[in-house]
């Protein structure tokens, strides 16, 4: 089974959870995002390439985490439906009054533990993602919601 297919299966379970826990997190964007995301996970898995220079790989990794987290924050703030993982994150945060960054970091840690128990591997990128994605997403959502960008689109 491909990583994209596995991602889609996990996403469906998360969407079902979000539907029962906080239905407002789910919209057409949720379904579209997940289909596109799962497809591109498989595409990029096949074409990824690393350099022999560790410092370059490290910078690319940090840029990837930042761009992904920033993009996640932008589309999450738009309220057209969130991806499955974001739907669970925002459901738990909003319904319980918790900070998005903390919920995201805890969910990331839980997912890493489950992945390792299922035979997966983790390294510096996994640790960096756990530590950086939640704070970047929360800061982006907060900034976008405070700005006039979304108000002008609505």
C-alpha positions as CSV (number, residue, x, y, z in Angstrom):
1,X,0.0,0.0,0.0
2,X,1.4,3.4,-0.9
3,X,2.0,6.2,1.6
4,X,-0.7,8.3,0.0
5,X,-3.2,5.5,0.2
6,X,-2.3,4.9,3.9
7,X,-2.7,8.6,4.5
8,X,-6.1,8.6,2.9
9,X,-7.3,5.7,5.1
10,X,-6.1,7.5,8.3
11,X,-7.7,10.7,7.0
12,X,-11.1,9.1,6.6
13,X,-10.9,7.9,10.2
14,X,-10.1,11.4,11.4
15,X,-12.9,12.9,9.3
16,X,-15.4,10.6,10.8
17,X,-14.1,11.6,14.3
18,X,-14.4,15.3,13.4
19,X,-17.9,14.8,12.0
20,X,-19.2,13.5,15.3
21,X,-17.1,15.7,17.5
22,X,-17.3,19.1,15.7
23,X,-19.1,18.9,12.4
24,X,-18.4,22.6,11.5
25,X,-14.7,21.6,10.8
26,X,-15.8,19.6,7.8
27,X,-16.7,21.2,4.4
28,X,-16.0,20.6,0.7
29,X,-12.4,21.8,1.3
30,X,-11.9,18.9,3.7
31,X,-12.6,16.3,1.0
32,X,-10.8,18.1,-1.8
33,X,-7.7,18.7,0.3
34,X,-7.5,15.1,1.4
35,X,-7.8,13.7,-2.2
36,X,-5.2,16.1,-3.5
37,X,-2.9,15.7,-0.6
38,X,-2.9,11.9,-0.7
39,X,-2.2,12.0,-4.5
40,X,0.7,14.4,-4.2
41,X,2.2,12.5,-1.2
42,X,2.7,9.6,-3.7
43,X,3.9,11.8,-6.5
44,X,6.5,13.6,-4.3
45,X,7.6,10.3,-2.6
46,X,8.6,9.0,-6.0
47,X,10.6,12.2,-7.1
48,X,12.2,13.2,-3.8
49,X,15.9,13.6,-3.9
50,X,18.5,14.4,-1.2
51,X,21.9,16.1,-1.8
52,X,25.1,14.8,-0.3
53,X,25.4,18.0,1.6
54,X,23.7,17.6,5.0
55,X,23.5,21.4,5.6
56,X,21.5,21.8,2.4
57,X,19.2,19.0,3.3
58,X,18.7,20.6,6.7
59,X,17.8,24.0,5.2
60,X,15.4,22.3,2.7
61,X,13.8,20.4,5.5
62,X,13.2,23.6,7.5
63,X,11.9,25.4,4.5
64,X,9.5,22.5,3.8
65,X,8.2,22.5,7.3
66,X,7.7,26.3,7.3
67,X,6.0,26.4,3.9
68,X,3.7,23.4,4.8
69,X,2.8,24.9,8.2
70,X,2.3,28.4,6.8
71,X,0.0,27.0,4.0
72,X,-1.9,24.9,6.5
73,X,-2.5,28.0,8.7
74,X,-3.7,29.9,5.7
75,X,-6.2,27.4,4.5
76,X,-7.3,26.6,8.0
77,X,-8.1,30.2,8.7
78,X,-10.3,30.4,5.5
79,X,-13.0,28.1,7.0
80,X,-13.8,26.2,3.8
81,X,-13.2,23.0,5.6
82,X,-10.0,21.8,7.1
83,X,-7.9,18.7,6.2
84,X,-8.6,15.7,8.4
85,X,-5.7,16.3,10.7
86,X,-6.4,20.0,11.1
87,X,-10.1,19.2,11.6
88,X,-9.2,17.0,14.6
89,X,-6.7,19.6,15.8
90,X,-9.1,22.5,15.6
91,X,-12.0,20.5,17.0
92,X,-10.1,19.6,20.1
93,X,-8.6,23.1,20.5
94,X,-11.8,25.0,20.0
95,X,-14.2,22.8,22.0
96,X,-11.8,22.6,24.9
97,X,-10.3,26.0,24.9
98,X,-6.8,24.6,24.3
99,X,-4.0,26.3,22.2
100,X,-3.8,25.0,18.7
101,X,0.0,24.7,18.9
102,X,-0.2,22.5,22.0
103,X,-3.0,20.2,20.5
104,X,-1.0,19.9,17.3
105,X,2.2,19.0,19.1
106,X,0.5,16.4,21.3
107,X,-1.3,14.9,18.3
108,X,2.0,14.8,16.3
109,X,3.7,13.0,19.2
110,X,0.9,10.5,19.4
111,X,1.1,9.9,15.7
112,X,4.9,9.4,15.8
113,X,4.5,6.9,18.7
114,X,1.8,5.0,16.7
115,X,4.0,5.1,13.6
116,X,7.0,3.8,15.4
117,X,4.9,1.0,17.0
118,X,3.7,0.1,13.5
119,X,7.3,-0.2,12.3
120,X,7.9,3.3,11.0
121,X,11.1,5.3,11.4
122,X,11.6,8.9,12.7
123,X,14.5,11.3,12.7
124,X,15.4,14.9,12.9
125,X,12.7,16.0,10.4
126,X,10.0,14.3,12.5
127,X,11.3,16.0,15.7
128,X,11.5,19.4,13.9
129,X,8.0,19.0,12.5
130,X,6.6,18.2,15.9
131,X,8.3,21.2,17.4
132,X,7.7,23.8,14.6
133,X,4.5,23.0,12.8
134,X,2.0,23.7,15.6
135,X,3.5,27.1,16.6
136,X,3.7,28.2,12.9
137,X,0.1,27.1,12.2
138,X,-1.2,28.9,15.2
139,X,0.7,32.1,14.4
140,X,-0.5,32.0,10.8
141,X,-4.1,31.4,11.7
142,X,-4.0,34.2,14.3
143,X,-2.4,36.6,11.8
144,X,-4.7,35.8,8.9
145,X,-7.8,36.1,11.1
146,X,-6.7,39.5,12.4
147,X,-5.9,40.8,8.9
148,X,-8.5,42.2,6.5
149,X,-7.7,39.6,3.9
150,X,-10.5,37.2,4.8
151,X,-13.0,39.9,5.6
152,X,-12.5,41.3,2.0
153,X,-13.0,37.9,0.5
154,X,-16.2,37.1,2.5
